[in-house]
């Protein structure tokens, strides 16, 4: 299963920096949400932890998990 655009941003940040904090994720993804960005980004991070894509180091700090790594498709345009 392919990653969503928001998940791709989070994974790419983790690959380049080693970790990502919830504050950084909210800052990078706040353009997708009108209000309550922290709540929705937190839900994305939680789903990624449950699926094994991320590992929670401590509350609000995440690193890449050892779960199944999905392919990030960069050359395929989005439909919407």
C-alpha positions as CSV (number, residue, x, y, z in Angstrom):
1,X,0.0,0.0,0.0
2,X,1.3,3.4,-0.9
3,X,1.9,6.2,1.6
4,X,-0.3,9.3,1.6
5,X,1.3,12.6,0.8
6,X,1.3,13.6,4.5
7,X,2.9,10.3,5.5
8,X,5.5,10.8,2.8
9,X,6.5,14.2,4.2
10,X,6.8,12.6,7.7
11,X,8.9,9.7,6.4
12,X,11.2,11.9,4.3
13,X,11.8,14.1,7.3
14,X,12.7,11.1,9.5
15,X,15.1,9.7,6.9
16,X,17.0,13.0,6.6
17,X,17.0,14.0,10.3
18,X,16.7,10.6,12.1
19,X,13.7,11.7,14.2
20,X,10.6,13.9,14.0
21,X,8.7,15.6,16.8
22,X,5.0,16.2,16.8
23,X,5.6,19.9,16.8
24,X,7.8,19.6,13.6
25,X,5.1,17.5,11.9
26,X,2.4,20.0,12.8
27,X,4.5,22.8,11.5
28,X,5.2,21.0,8.2
29,X,1.6,19.8,7.7
30,X,-0.4,22.8,9.0
31,X,-1.1,24.0,5.5
32,X,-3.4,20.9,5.0
33,X,-5.7,21.8,7.9
34,X,-7.9,24.9,8.6
35,X,-8.1,24.2,12.4
36,X,-7.0,21.6,14.9
37,X,-3.8,20.7,12.9
38,X,-2.3,19.2,16.1
39,X,-5.2,16.8,16.6
40,X,-5.2,15.5,13.0
41,X,-1.4,15.3,12.7
42,X,-1.3,13.4,16.0
43,X,-3.8,10.9,14.6
44,X,-1.6,10.4,11.5
45,X,1.4,9.8,13.7
46,X,-0.5,7.3,15.9
47,X,-1.7,5.4,12.9
48,X,1.9,5.2,11.6
49,X,3.1,3.9,14.9
50,X,0.4,1.2,15.0
51,X,1.3,0.1,11.5
52,X,5.0,0.0,12.3
53,X,6.1,2.8,10.0
54,X,7.2,4.9,13.0
55,X,8.4,4.0,16.5
56,X,7.6,6.3,19.4
57,X,10.8,7.0,21.4
58,X,9.0,9.2,24.0
59,X,5.8,11.2,23.9
60,X,5.9,13.6,21.0
61,X,9.2,12.1,19.4
62,X,9.3,9.5,16.7
63,X,11.8,7.6,14.6
64,X,11.5,5.3,11.6
65,X,10.0,1.9,12.6
66,X,11.0,-1.5,11.5
67,X,7.6,-2.3,10.0
68,X,6.9,-2.9,6.4
69,X,8.3,0.0,4.5
70,X,6.0,1.2,1.7
71,X,7.3,2.6,-1.5
72,X,7.3,6.4,-1.9
73,X,6.2,7.1,-5.5
74,X,7.7,10.4,-6.6
75,X,7.1,10.4,-10.4
76,X,3.3,9.7,-10.3
77,X,1.1,12.8,-10.3
78,X,-1.8,13.0,-7.9
79,X,-5.3,13.0,-9.3
80,X,-6.7,15.6,-6.9
